Amino acid sequence: MNPITYAAHFAYHLLRRRSLPAALIEMAREQRAWSKK
């Protein structure tokens, strides 16, 4: 996953969750899901 996609994705989660820790948790969850594929 390239940094631009990652950053855009993170911004999306940040806007949706309205909190930094929650956005980081969401990203970590997705990372785990992707690495399992």
C-alpha positions as a printed NumPy array, in Angstrom:
array([[  0.   ,   0.   ,   0.   ],
       [  1.526,   3.297,  -1.024],
       [  1.866,   6.255,   1.401],
       [ -0.626,   8.427,  -0.479],
       [ -3.361,   5.803,  -0.306],
       [ -2.484,   5.219,   3.336],
       [ -2.687,   8.919,   4.164],
       [ -5.975,   9.347,   2.312],
       [ -7.402,   6.331,   4.098],
       [ -6.228,   7.649,   7.438],
       [ -7.78 ,  11.061,   6.75 ],
       [-11.046,   9.314,   5.893],
       [-11.066,   7.407,   9.195],
       [-10.089,  10.534,  11.08 ],
       [-13.011,  12.479,   9.595],
       [-15.414,   9.616,  10.206],
       [-14.343,   8.947,  13.781],
       [-13.493,  12.544,  14.727],
       [-10.729,  11.278,  17.02 ],
       [ -7.083,  10.393,  16.429],
       [ -6.822,   7.251,  18.611],
       [ -9.972,   5.758,  17.1  ],
       [ -8.678,   6.426,  13.594],
       [ -5.348,   4.766,  14.454],
       [ -7.186,   1.722,  15.839],
       [ -9.288,   1.487,  12.664],
       [ -6.137,   1.642,  10.521],
       [ -4.432,  -1.046,  12.598],
       [ -7.497,  -3.288,  12.225],
       [ -7.464,  -2.87 ,   8.455],
       [ -3.72 ,  -3.521,   8.285],
       [ -4.272,  -6.842,  10.071],
       [ -7.14 ,  -7.742,   7.755],
       [ -5.008,  -6.984,   4.675],
       [ -1.965,  -8.901,   5.915],
       [ -4.164, -12.004,   6.365],
       [ -5.194, -11.946,   2.685]])
